[in-house]
Amino acid sequence: MKIVSVILVFILICSGFAYDWGGSDYEEDSLEMGDAGVVAKVPGMCWACKWLLNKVKKSISADSTKDEIQGKLRAGCEQIGFLRSMCKGFVKKYVSVLVEELSTTDDVRTICVSLKACKPKELIYL
């Protein structure tokens, strides 16, 4: 019975996020994607960025074209579930940077941090 309660709470939380971000089109005006730190504060943005870029990076080769990479980015957003509209807005805004970065040897976390989708790891001073 306890696991059923946990699952129901999880579904309610996910529904709330889906309702808040609702619709199939991402409203770019509602979030300034270029402002430092703003994107990283969006729940799930870091995870979504790393998930998407990992998926695309594994499916492209050195001779993949810009159009193929763009298509894979958009297709990946269709598979991300309730973060789909946020993902589409992110890809739309940064598509040229994402295509360029996916052609490098940078790891996906580095790319997502540079696009401010993830916070940089904080240094611990002793």
N, C-alpha and C positions, 0 to 999 in steps of 0.2 A: 504494500500500500504506500510505503514511503517513496519508492521509486516513481510511482504514478504521480504523486504530488510534485516531485522534482521535475518530472517531464512536463506537467501542466504549467508550472511556473516558468520553465524555459520557453514554452510555446507562447505564453502570454507576453513575456519580455520581447521575444522575436517579433511578435505581432505588433507590439508598440513601436519598435524600430521601423518595421515595414510601413506602418501607418504614418509615422512622422516623415519618412522619406518618400512616401507613396508616389504613385504614378510611374509611368515608364520613362518620363523625361526628367533629367536632372536639372534642377534650377541652379544655375551657376551663380546667380545674383545672391542666393541665400548663404553662400559661403565664399569668402575670398580665398581662393586656392593659392594665391601667390604670397599671402601674408605669412611671415615666419611663425611657425608653431601652430597656426590655426588648424591646418589639415591634420596634424598629428593628434589634436584633441578630439577629432571625430571618432566616436567608438567604432572599432573594427577597421579603420582606414589602413593602419599599418599591416594588419593581418591580410587584408584584401590585396594590398599592393604586393606584398611578398608572395602570396598565393598565386596571383595572376602572373607575375613576372617569372616565377619558378615554372609554372605550367608552359608559358610561351617559350622560355629559354630552352626547355627540354625538347620542344617540338620544332625548333628552327635549326638550320644548318648554316655554315659559313656562306653558302651561296643563296640564302633566302633573300628575296627582294623586299623592298620597303613595303610594297602593297601586301605581300604575303604576311609580313610581321604585323602590319596594321589589322589585317583580317583576323589573325590569331588573337590579337589583343581584344578586338571587339567580340569575337566568339567566346573568349574566356569570360568576359563580363556577363554573357548570357547564361553561364553555368554557375555563377557565384551566389545565386539565391537572393535573399532579401537585400543584399548590398548591391544589386545589379545597377540601379539608377545612379548610385554614388560612383560606382566603377566606371560607368559609361561617361559621366561628367569628367572624371579624372583622366580617362584615356583621351577624351575629346580635347581637353585643355593641354595635355602634355604629350600628345601622340608623336610629334617629331622628336622630342627629347627621349621618349621611351624607345623609339625605333633605334636612335643613335646609341643609347646606353646598352640596349640588348645586343648590340653588335660588338661590345667590348667584353673584356674578361672580368669586369666588376661583378661582385656578387650582388644578389638581389637586395639584400639589406642595405648595402651601400647606395644603391640606386634609389631606393625608397627614402632613405635619410636625406639624400641630396635633393629630392623633390618635396621634402618636408612632410611626407606621408607617415614617417616614423620619426620618433625622437632619437637623437644620438644617444649612445650609451653615456651615462654620466660617470665622470671620473670620481673616484673615492679618494679624498685627501686624508692622509693620516697625520 
